[in-house]
Amino acid sequence: MGFGSYDESEQQEQTTSDEDVEAVNVHENDHEGKLSFESDLSTDELVSQLGSMKDEESED
Protein backbone atom coordinates (compact mmCIF):
# COMPACT_ATOMS: atom_id res chain seq x y z
CA MET A 1 0.00 0.00 0.00
CA GLY A 2 1.52 3.31 -1.04
CA PHE A 3 1.57 6.64 0.70
CA GLY A 4 -1.88 8.21 0.78
CA SER A 5 -3.63 4.96 -0.14
CA TYR A 6 -6.35 3.41 1.92
CA ASP A 7 -8.26 0.21 2.02
CA GLU A 8 -11.87 0.93 1.10
CA SER A 9 -13.00 -2.05 3.16
CA GLU A 10 -11.81 -0.21 6.29
CA GLN A 11 -14.08 2.73 5.58
CA GLN A 12 -17.39 2.71 7.41
CA GLU A 13 -20.47 3.39 5.43
CA GLN A 14 -22.24 6.33 6.98
CA THR A 15 -25.87 6.72 6.15
CA THR A 16 -28.14 8.92 8.19
CA SER A 17 -31.62 10.11 7.71
CA ASP A 18 -33.04 13.37 8.99
CA GLU A 19 -34.71 11.42 11.78
CA ASP A 20 -31.41 9.95 13.01
CA VAL A 21 -29.68 13.33 13.37
CA GLU A 22 -29.74 14.91 16.83
CA ALA A 23 -29.84 18.68 17.19
CA VAL A 24 -26.85 20.37 18.74
CA ASN A 25 -27.57 22.43 21.82
CA VAL A 26 -25.13 25.34 21.64
CA HIS A 27 -26.14 26.49 25.13
CA GLU A 28 -25.49 23.13 26.78
CA ASN A 29 -22.30 24.34 28.47
CA ASP A 30 -23.13 28.01 29.03
CA HIS A 31 -21.84 29.39 32.29
CA GLU A 32 -23.03 32.43 34.13
CA GLY A 33 -20.71 34.20 36.47
CA LYS A 34 -18.43 37.11 37.01
CA LEU A 35 -14.76 37.64 36.34
CA SER A 36 -12.78 40.04 38.42
CA PHE A 37 -9.14 40.70 39.16
CA GLU A 38 -7.13 43.02 41.32
CA SER A 39 -4.11 44.97 40.20
CA ASP A 40 -1.71 47.33 41.91
CA LEU A 41 -1.52 49.39 38.72
CA SER A 42 -3.77 52.37 38.04
CA THR A 43 -6.03 52.54 35.01
CA ASP A 44 -3.64 55.02 33.35
CA GLU A 45 -0.70 52.65 33.87
CA LEU A 46 -2.67 49.74 32.40
CA VAL A 47 -3.72 51.82 29.37
CA SER A 48 -0.09 52.85 28.90
CA GLN A 49 1.00 49.20 28.97
CA LEU A 50 -1.67 48.33 26.41
CA GLY A 51 -0.46 51.14 24.16
CA SER A 52 3.10 49.83 24.41
CA MET A 53 1.97 46.32 23.53
CA LYS A 54 0.05 47.60 20.49
CA ASP A 55 3.07 49.60 19.35
CA GLU A 56 5.29 46.51 19.59
CA GLU A 57 2.71 44.51 17.63
CA SER A 58 2.51 47.09 14.84
CA GLU A 59 6.33 47.05 14.50
CA ASP A 60 6.26 43.32 13.69
Contacts in CASP RR format, 6 or more apart in sequence:
PFRMAT RR
TARGET T0000
AUTHOR 0000-0000-0000
METHOD contacts of the structure
MODEL  1
MGFGSYDESEQQEQTTSDEDVEAVNVHENDHEGKLSFESDLSTDELVSQL
GSMKDEESED
1 7 0 8 1.000
39 46 0 8 1.000
41 49 0 8 1.000
END
